[in-house]
Amino acid sequence: MRFLSRPEELILMTIWKLGDDAYCVPIREKVSKISGKDWSFGAVYVPLARLEKKGLIKSRLSSPTKTRGGRGKRYYTMTDSGLKSLAEIRALHEFIWQGMPRICVDKTTI
């Protein structure tokens, strides 16, 4: 099993959820919404580069657009290794949480 940092894990799951629309802006927006924290673009780009280097995602550059000053968007997609890694992470989390007592904080129970 390949362990990931929490930002890598969140971004990997976000790419999976976004599907074909996974480029930095919506990735950043979704991760910020999920975590309740405002993520900078740098906080997204660094884990993206690490995930790509690990072979868990791949990227492609779209055709240039006039609205972006002639630049394309970099889209990210999951690789088979990335999907396997997510499945392993999920199984690990489910195993660890099995049999744990309920947690009640401020009238919220998990």
VOMIMAR-228562 format. One record per residue: residue number from 1; x, y, z of N, C-alpha, C, O in turn. Coordinates in nm, 2 decimals, decimal comma. Last residue first. Layout:
N
+-----+--------+--------+--------+--------+--------+--------+--------+--------+--------+--------+--------+--------+
| num |   n.xx |   n.yy |   n.zz |  ca.xx |  ca.yy |  ca.zz |   c.xx |   c.yy |   c.zz |   o.xx |   o.yy |   o.zz |
+-----+--------+--------+--------+--------+--------+--------+--------+--------+--------+--------+--------+--------+
| NUM |      X |      Y |      Z |      X |      Y |      Z |      X |      Y |      Z |      X |      Y |      Z |
...
+-----+--------+--------+--------+--------+--------+--------+--------+--------+--------+--------+--------+--------+
//
This chain:
110
+-----+--------+--------+--------+--------+--------+--------+--------+--------+--------+--------+--------+--------+
| num |   n.xx |   n.yy |   n.zz |  ca.xx |  ca.yy |  ca.zz |   c.xx |   c.yy |   c.zz |   o.xx |   o.yy |   o.zz |
+-----+--------+--------+--------+--------+--------+--------+--------+--------+--------+--------+--------+--------+
| 110 |  -2,08 |   1,11 |   1,53 |  -2,03 |   1,04 |   1,41 |  -1,99 |   0,90 |   1,46 |  -1,94 |   0,82 |   1,38 |
| 109 |  -2,30 |   1,36 |   1,62 |  -2,25 |   1,22 |   1,65 |  -2,20 |   1,16 |   1,52 |  -2,27 |   1,17 |   1,41 |
| 108 |  -2,32 |   1,67 |   1,77 |  -2,30 |   1,60 |   1,64 |  -2,24 |   1,46 |   1,67 |  -2,14 |   1,45 |   1,74 |
| 107 |  -2,32 |   1,81 |   2,01 |  -2,45 |   1,75 |   1,96 |  -2,44 |   1,69 |   1,82 |  -2,54 |   1,66 |   1,76 |
| 106 |  -2,04 |   1,85 |   2,04 |  -2,13 |   1,96 |   2,02 |  -2,26 |   1,91 |   1,95 |  -2,31 |   1,97 |   1,85 |
| 105 |  -1,97 |   1,52 |   1,96 |  -1,90 |   1,65 |   1,99 |  -2,01 |   1,76 |   1,95 |  -2,05 |   1,77 |   1,84 |
| 104 |  -1,94 |   1,19 |   2,01 |  -2,04 |   1,30 |   2,01 |  -1,97 |   1,43 |   2,05 |  -1,91 |   1,44 |   2,16 |
| 103 |  -1,87 |   0,90 |   1,85 |  -1,81 |   1,02 |   1,90 |  -1,92 |   1,13 |   1,89 |  -1,98 |   1,15 |   1,79 |
| 102 |  -1,91 |   0,55 |   1,91 |  -1,96 |   0,67 |   1,85 |  -1,89 |   0,79 |   1,92 |  -1,86 |   0,78 |   2,04 |
| 101 |  -1,62 |   0,33 |   1,91 |  -1,74 |   0,38 |   1,97 |  -1,78 |   0,51 |   1,90 |  -1,70 |   0,58 |   1,84 |
| 100 |  -1,53 |   0,11 |   1,65 |  -1,50 |   0,22 |   1,73 |  -1,63 |   0,28 |   1,79 |  -1,74 |   0,28 |   1,72 |
|  99 |  -1,59 |  -0,11 |   1,48 |  -1,59 |  -0,13 |   1,62 |  -1,56 |  -0,01 |   1,71 |  -1,56 |  -0,02 |   1,83 |
|  98 |  -1,39 |   0,03 |   1,22 |  -1,48 |  -0,08 |   1,26 |  -1,47 |  -0,10 |   1,42 |  -1,36 |  -0,10 |   1,47 |
|  97 |  -1,20 |   0,21 |   1,15 |  -1,32 |   0,26 |   1,21 |  -1,41 |   0,15 |   1,26 |  -1,50 |   0,18 |   1,34 |
|  96 |  -1,01 |   0,05 |   1,01 |  -0,97 |   0,12 |   1,14 |  -1,10 |   0,17 |   1,22 |  -1,10 |   0,16 |   1,34 |
|  95 |  -1,16 |  -0,03 |   0,79 |  -1,11 |  -0,13 |   0,89 |  -1,08 |  -0,06 |   1,02 |  -1,11 |  -0,11 |   1,13 |
|  94 |  -1,21 |   0,21 |   0,66 |  -1,32 |   0,13 |   0,71 |  -1,28 |   0,03 |   0,81 |  -1,35 |   0,01 |   0,91 |
|  93 |  -0,95 |   0,29 |   0,60 |  -1,03 |   0,37 |   0,68 |  -1,15 |   0,29 |   0,74 |  -1,17 |   0,30 |   0,86 |
|  92 |  -0,87 |   0,07 |   0,43 |  -0,80 |   0,10 |   0,55 |  -0,88 |   0,18 |   0,65 |  -0,89 |   0,15 |   0,77 |
|  91 |  -1,05 |   0,11 |   0,22 |  -1,06 |  -0,02 |   0,29 |  -0,99 |   0,00 |   0,43 |  -1,03 |  -0,05 |   0,53 |
|  90 |  -0,97 |   0,36 |   0,13 |  -1,10 |   0,34 |   0,18 |  -1,11 |   0,22 |   0,26 |  -1,17 |   0,22 |   0,37 |
|  89 |  -0,71 |   0,30 |   0,04 |  -0,73 |   0,40 |   0,15 |  -0,87 |   0,38 |   0,21 |  -0,88 |   0,39 |   0,33 |
|  88 |  -0,77 |   0,12 |  -0,16 |  -0,69 |   0,07 |  -0,05 |  -0,71 |   0,17 |   0,07 |  -0,72 |   0,12 |   0,18 |
|  87 |  -0,90 |   0,28 |  -0,34 |  -0,97 |   0,16 |  -0,29 |  -0,90 |   0,12 |  -0,16 |  -0,96 |   0,08 |  -0,06 |
|  86 |  -0,70 |   0,46 |  -0,40 |  -0,82 |   0,51 |  -0,34 |  -0,89 |   0,39 |  -0,27 |  -0,94 |   0,41 |  -0,16 |
|  85 |  -0,52 |   0,29 |  -0,54 |  -0,48 |   0,36 |  -0,41 |  -0,60 |   0,41 |  -0,34 |  -0,60 |   0,39 |  -0,21 |
|  84 |  -0,67 |   0,22 |  -0,76 |  -0,63 |   0,12 |  -0,67 |  -0,59 |   0,18 |  -0,53 |  -0,63 |   0,13 |  -0,43 |
|  83 |  -0,68 |   0,48 |  -0,88 |  -0,80 |   0,41 |  -0,84 |  -0,78 |   0,30 |  -0,74 |  -0,85 |   0,29 |  -0,64 |
|  82 |  -0,40 |   0,50 |  -0,94 |  -0,47 |   0,60 |  -0,85 |  -0,60 |   0,54 |  -0,80 |  -0,63 |   0,56 |  -0,68 |
|  81 |  -0,36 |   0,30 |  -1,12 |  -0,29 |   0,30 |  -0,99 |  -0,35 |   0,39 |  -0,89 |  -0,36 |   0,36 |  -0,77 |
|  80 |  -0,51 |   0,39 |  -1,33 |  -0,55 |   0,26 |  -1,26 |  -0,49 |   0,25 |  -1,12 |  -0,55 |   0,21 |  -1,03 |
|  79 |  -0,54 |   0,74 |  -1,28 |  -0,48 |   0,63 |  -1,35 |  -0,54 |   0,50 |  -1,27 |  -0,60 |   0,51 |  -1,17 |
|  78 |  -0,75 |   1,02 |  -1,33 |  -0,70 |   0,91 |  -1,24 |  -0,64 |   0,81 |  -1,33 |  -0,68 |   0,78 |  -1,45 |
|  77 |  -0,66 |   1,34 |  -1,47 |  -0,74 |   1,22 |  -1,46 |  -0,67 |   1,11 |  -1,38 |  -0,55 |   1,11 |  -1,36 |
|  76 |  -0,67 |   1,69 |  -1,52 |  -0,61 |   1,57 |  -1,45 |  -0,71 |   1,46 |  -1,45 |  -0,83 |   1,48 |  -1,44 |
|  75 |  -0,58 |   1,95 |  -1,75 |  -0,68 |   1,86 |  -1,69 |  -0,61 |   1,74 |  -1,63 |  -0,51 |   1,69 |  -1,68 |
|  74 |  -0,48 |   2,27 |  -1,78 |  -0,42 |   2,13 |  -1,75 |  -0,53 |   2,05 |  -1,68 |  -0,57 |   2,08 |  -1,57 |
|  73 |  -0,59 |   2,47 |  -2,05 |  -0,61 |   2,43 |  -1,91 |  -0,54 |   2,29 |  -1,90 |  -0,54 |   2,21 |  -1,99 |
|  72 |  -0,38 |   2,69 |  -2,26 |  -0,48 |   2,58 |  -2,24 |  -0,49 |   2,55 |  -2,09 |  -0,41 |   2,60 |  -2,01 |
|  71 |  -0,36 |   3,03 |  -2,36 |  -0,31 |   2,92 |  -2,29 |  -0,42 |   2,81 |  -2,27 |  -0,54 |   2,85 |  -2,27 |
|  70 |  -0,46 |   3,26 |  -2,47 |  -0,39 |   3,17 |  -2,56 |  -0,33 |   3,05 |  -2,49 |  -0,26 |   2,97 |  -2,55 |
|  69 |  -0,59 |   3,39 |  -2,26 |  -0,47 |   3,45 |  -2,32 |  -0,39 |   3,36 |  -2,41 |  -0,27 |   3,37 |  -2,42 |
|  68 |  -0,82 |   3,26 |  -2,20 |  -0,70 |   3,24 |  -2,11 |  -0,57 |   3,29 |  -2,17 |  -0,47 |   3,25 |  -2,14 |
|  67 |  -0,99 |   3,32 |  -2,40 |  -1,02 |   3,37 |  -2,27 |  -0,91 |   3,35 |  -2,17 |  -0,90 |   3,42 |  -2,07 |
|  66 |  -0,89 |   3,18 |  -2,62 |  -0,87 |   3,32 |  -2,62 |  -0,89 |   3,38 |  -2,48 |  -0,82 |   3,47 |  -2,44 |
|  65 |  -0,71 |   2,87 |  -2,55 |  -0,84 |   2,95 |  -2,56 |  -0,80 |   3,10 |  -2,55 |  -0,71 |   3,14 |  -2,48 |
|  64 |  -0,54 |   2,57 |  -2,66 |  -0,54 |   2,71 |  -2,62 |  -0,68 |   2,78 |  -2,64 |  -0,75 |   2,75 |  -2,73 |
|  63 |  -0,66 |   2,25 |  -2,56 |  -0,63 |   2,35 |  -2,67 |  -0,63 |   2,49 |  -2,61 |  -0,70 |   2,52 |  -2,52 |
|  62 |  -0,52 |   2,12 |  -2,25 |  -0,63 |   2,14 |  -2,35 |  -0,58 |   2,24 |  -2,46 |  -0,47 |   2,29 |  -2,45 |
|  61 |  -0,29 |   1,88 |  -2,15 |  -0,31 |   2,02 |  -2,17 |  -0,42 |   2,04 |  -2,28 |  -0,41 |   1,98 |  -2,38 |
|  60 |  -0,32 |   1,64 |  -1,90 |  -0,31 |   1,67 |  -2,04 |  -0,35 |   1,82 |  -2,05 |  -0,42 |   1,87 |  -1,97 |
|  59 |  -0,19 |   1,41 |  -1,65 |  -0,25 |   1,53 |  -1,69 |  -0,23 |   1,55 |  -1,84 |  -0,15 |   1,49 |  -1,91 |
|  58 |  -0,27 |   1,15 |  -1,42 |  -0,20 |   1,20 |  -1,54 |  -0,26 |   1,33 |  -1,58 |  -0,38 |   1,35 |  -1,55 |
|  57 |  -0,21 |   0,99 |  -1,10 |  -0,29 |   1,08 |  -1,19 |  -0,20 |   1,10 |  -1,31 |  -0,08 |   1,09 |  -1,31 |
|  56 |  -0,02 |   0,83 |  -1,00 |  -0,16 |   0,81 |  -0,95 |  -0,26 |   0,89 |  -1,03 |  -0,38 |   0,86 |  -1,04 |
|  55 |   0,25 |   0,85 |  -1,03 |   0,18 |   0,77 |  -1,13 |   0,03 |   0,75 |  -1,09 |  -0,03 |   0,66 |  -1,15 |
|  54 |   0,40 |   1,02 |  -0,88 |   0,38 |   0,88 |  -0,82 |   0,30 |   0,79 |  -0,92 |   0,29 |   0,67 |  -0,90 |
|  53 |   0,38 |   1,25 |  -1,02 |   0,51 |   1,18 |  -1,02 |   0,50 |   1,04 |  -0,97 |   0,57 |   0,95 |  -1,01 |
|  52 |   0,11 |   1,31 |  -0,96 |   0,15 |   1,27 |  -1,10 |   0,28 |   1,20 |  -1,11 |   0,30 |   1,11 |  -1,18 |
|  51 |   0,13 |   1,37 |  -0,69 |   0,04 |   1,26 |  -0,74 |   0,08 |   1,21 |  -0,88 |   0,08 |   1,09 |  -0,91 |
|  50 |   0,30 |   1,59 |  -0,70 |   0,35 |   1,47 |  -0,64 |   0,26 |   1,35 |  -0,68 |   0,32 |   1,24 |  -0,70 |
|  49 |   0,14 |   1,77 |  -0,84 |   0,27 |   1,73 |  -0,90 |   0,32 |   1,60 |  -0,84 |   0,37 |   1,52 |  -0,91 |
|  48 |  -0,07 |   1,80 |  -0,66 |  -0,10 |   1,75 |  -0,79 |   0,03 |   1,70 |  -0,86 |   0,03 |   1,59 |  -0,92 |
|  47 |   0,06 |   1,91 |  -0,43 |   0,01 |   1,77 |  -0,43 |  -0,02 |   1,71 |  -0,57 |   0,00 |   1,59 |  -0,59 |
|  46 |   0,11 |   2,17 |  -0,57 |   0,22 |   2,08 |  -0,51 |   0,17 |   1,94 |  -0,50 |   0,25 |   1,85 |  -0,55 |
|  45 |  -0,14 |   2,28 |  -0,64 |  -0,04 |   2,24 |  -0,74 |   0,06 |   2,15 |  -0,69 |   0,11 |   2,05 |  -0,76 |
|  44 |  -0,27 |   2,34 |  -0,39 |  -0,32 |   2,24 |  -0,48 |  -0,22 |   2,19 |  -0,58 |  -0,21 |   2,07 |  -0,60 |
|  43 |  -0,12 |   2,54 |  -0,28 |  -0,15 |   2,42 |  -0,19 |  -0,22 |   2,31 |  -0,27 |  -0,22 |   2,20 |  -0,23 |
|  42 |  -0,12 |   2,72 |  -0,49 |   0,01 |   2,65 |  -0,46 |  -0,02 |   2,53 |  -0,37 |   0,05 |   2,42 |  -0,39 |
|  41 |  -0,37 |   2,82 |  -0,46 |  -0,34 |   2,74 |  -0,58 |  -0,21 |   2,66 |  -0,56 |  -0,20 |   2,55 |  -0,60 |
|  40 |  -0,49 |   2,77 |  -0,12 |  -0,43 |   2,85 |  -0,23 |  -0,40 |   2,76 |  -0,35 |  -0,41 |   2,64 |  -0,34 |
|  39 |  -0,80 |   2,70 |   0,02 |  -0,68 |   2,65 |  -0,03 |  -0,62 |   2,74 |  -0,13 |  -0,70 |   2,79 |  -0,22 |
|  38 |  -0,98 |   2,76 |   0,31 |  -0,95 |   2,82 |   0,18 |  -0,81 |   2,78 |   0,13 |  -0,71 |   2,81 |   0,20 |
|  37 |  -1,17 |   2,50 |   0,45 |  -1,05 |   2,59 |   0,46 |  -1,03 |   2,64 |   0,32 |  -1,06 |   2,57 |   0,22 |
|  36 |  -1,35 |   2,30 |   0,44 |  -1,39 |   2,42 |   0,51 |  -1,28 |   2,52 |   0,53 |  -1,28 |   2,61 |   0,61 |
|  35 |  -1,32 |   2,07 |   0,29 |  -1,24 |   2,09 |   0,41 |  -1,28 |   2,21 |   0,50 |  -1,25 |   2,21 |   0,61 |
|  34 |  -1,50 |   2,11 |   0,08 |  -1,50 |   1,98 |   0,15 |  -1,43 |   2,01 |   0,29 |  -1,48 |   1,96 |   0,39 |
|  33 |  -1,43 |   2,36 |  -0,03 |  -1,56 |   2,34 |   0,02 |  -1,57 |   2,22 |   0,12 |  -1,63 |   2,22 |   0,22 |
|  32 |  -1,17 |   2,31 |  -0,11 |  -1,19 |   2,42 |  -0,01 |  -1,33 |   2,40 |   0,06 |  -1,35 |   2,41 |   0,18 |
|  31 |  -1,21 |   2,12 |  -0,30 |  -1,13 |   2,08 |  -0,18 |  -1,16 |   2,19 |  -0,07 |  -1,16 |   2,15 |   0,05 |
|  30 |  -1,36 |   2,27 |  -0,48 |  -1,42 |   2,15 |  -0,42 |  -1,34 |   2,11 |  -0,29 |  -1,41 |   2,09 |  -0,19 |
|  29 |  -1,17 |   2,47 |  -0,56 |  -1,30 |   2,50 |  -0,51 |  -1,36 |   2,39 |  -0,43 |  -1,41 |   2,41 |  -0,32 |
|  28 |  -0,95 |   2,31 |  -0,66 |  -0,93 |   2,40 |  -0,55 |  -1,07 |   2,44 |  -0,48 |  -1,08 |   2,43 |  -0,36 |
|  27 |  -1,09 |   2,19 |  -0,88 |  -1,03 |   2,11 |  -0,78 |  -1,01 |   2,19 |  -0,65 |  -1,05 |   2,15 |  -0,54 |
|  26 |  -1,16 |   2,41 |  -1,04 |  -1,26 |   2,34 |  -0,97 |  -1,21 |   2,24 |  -0,86 |  -1,28 |   2,21 |  -0,76 |
|  25 |  -0,88 |   2,49 |  -1,10 |  -0,98 |   2,58 |  -1,04 |  -1,09 |   2,50 |  -0,97 |  -1,12 |   2,53 |  -0,85 |
|  24 |  -0,73 |   2,27 |  -1,21 |  -0,70 |   2,33 |  -1,09 |  -0,81 |   2,41 |  -1,02 |  -0,83 |   2,40 |  -0,90 |
|  23 |  -0,96 |   2,02 |  -1,33 |  -0,85 |   2,11 |  -1,35 |  -0,84 |   2,19 |  -1,23 |  -0,93 |   2,19 |  -1,14 |
|  22 |  -1,18 |   1,80 |  -1,41 |  -1,08 |   1,81 |  -1,30 |  -0,96 |   1,89 |  -1,36 |  -0,87 |   1,84 |  -1,41 |
|  21 |  -1,40 |   1,71 |  -1,56 |  -1,38 |   1,86 |  -1,53 |  -1,27 |   1,89 |  -1,43 |  -1,27 |   1,99 |  -1,37 |
|  20 |  -1,42 |   1,44 |  -1,57 |  -1,36 |   1,51 |  -1,69 |  -1,34 |   1,66 |  -1,66 |  -1,27 |   1,72 |  -1,74 |
|  19 |  -1,42 |   1,40 |  -1,23 |  -1,42 |   1,33 |  -1,36 |  -1,35 |   1,42 |  -1,46 |  -1,24 |   1,46 |  -1,44 |
|  18 |  -1,47 |   1,48 |  -0,97 |  -1,49 |   1,58 |  -1,07 |  -1,49 |   1,51 |  -1,21 |  -1,55 |   1,57 |  -1,31 |
|  17 |  -1,40 |   1,25 |  -0,81 |  -1,54 |   1,31 |  -0,81 |  -1,57 |   1,40 |  -0,93 |  -1,68 |   1,39 |  -0,99 |
|  16 |  -1,13 |   1,23 |  -0,87 |  -1,22 |   1,12 |  -0,90 |  -1,36 |   1,17 |  -0,91 |  -1,44 |   1,13 |  -1,00 |
|  15 |  -1,04 |   1,47 |  -0,77 |  -1,02 |   1,44 |  -0,91 |  -1,12 |   1,33 |  -0,95 |  -1,18 |   1,34 |  -1,06 |
|  14 |  -1,10 |   1,42 |  -0,50 |  -1,16 |   1,53 |  -0,57 |  -1,15 |   1,51 |  -0,72 |  -1,25 |   1,53 |  -0,79 |
|  13 |  -0,92 |   1,22 |  -0,43 |  -1,06 |   1,19 |  -0,43 |  -1,14 |   1,30 |  -0,50 |  -1,24 |   1,26 |  -0,57 |
|  12 |  -0,68 |   1,36 |  -0,47 |  -0,70 |   1,24 |  -0,55 |  -0,85 |   1,21 |  -0,55 |  -0,91 |   1,18 |  -0,65 |
|  11 |  -0,71 |   1,56 |  -0,27 |  -0,71 |   1,60 |  -0,41 |  -0,73 |   1,48 |  -0,50 |  -0,80 |   1,50 |  -0,60 |
|  10 |  -0,71 |   1,40 |  -0,04 |  -0,82 |   1,49 |  -0,07 |  -0,83 |   1,53 |  -0,21 |  -0,93 |   1,52 |  -0,28 |
|   9 |  -0,45 |   1,28 |  -0,06 |  -0,57 |   1,20 |  -0,05 |  -0,69 |   1,28 |  -0,09 |  -0,78 |   1,23 |  -0,17 |
|   8 |  -0,29 |   1,51 |  -0,05 |  -0,28 |   1,42 |  -0,17 |  -0,41 |   1,34 |  -0,17 |  -0,47 |   1,32 |  -0,28 |
|   7 |  -0,35 |   1,61 |   0,21 |  -0,38 |   1,69 |   0,09 |  -0,38 |   1,60 |  -0,03 |  -0,47 |   1,62 |  -0,12 |
|   6 |  -0,25 |   1,38 |   0,36 |  -0,39 |   1,41 |   0,36 |  -0,43 |   1,50 |   0,24 |  -0,53 |   1,48 |   0,18 |
|   5 |  -0,02 |   1,18 |   0,17 |  -0,05 |   1,28 |   0,27 |  -0,20 |   1,31 |   0,26 |  -0,26 |   1,28 |   0,17 |
|   4 |  -0,04 |   0,82 |   0,14 |  -0,05 |   0,95 |   0,09 |  -0,06 |   1,05 |   0,20 |  -0,12 |   1,02 |   0,31 |
|   3 |   0,11 |   0,50 |   0,10 |   0,05 |   0,60 |   0,18 |   0,06 |   0,74 |   0,12 |   0,16 |   0,77 |   0,05 |
|   2 |   0,05 |   0,22 |  -0,08 |   0,12 |   0,35 |  -0,09 |   0,05 |   0,45 |   0,00 |  -0,07 |   0,48 |  -0,03 |
|   1 |   0,08 |  -0,12 |   0,00 |   0,00 |   0,00 |   0,00 |   0,09 |   0,12 |   0,00 |   0,19 |   0,13 |   0,07 |
+-----+--------+--------+--------+--------+--------+--------+--------+--------+--------+--------+--------+--------+
//
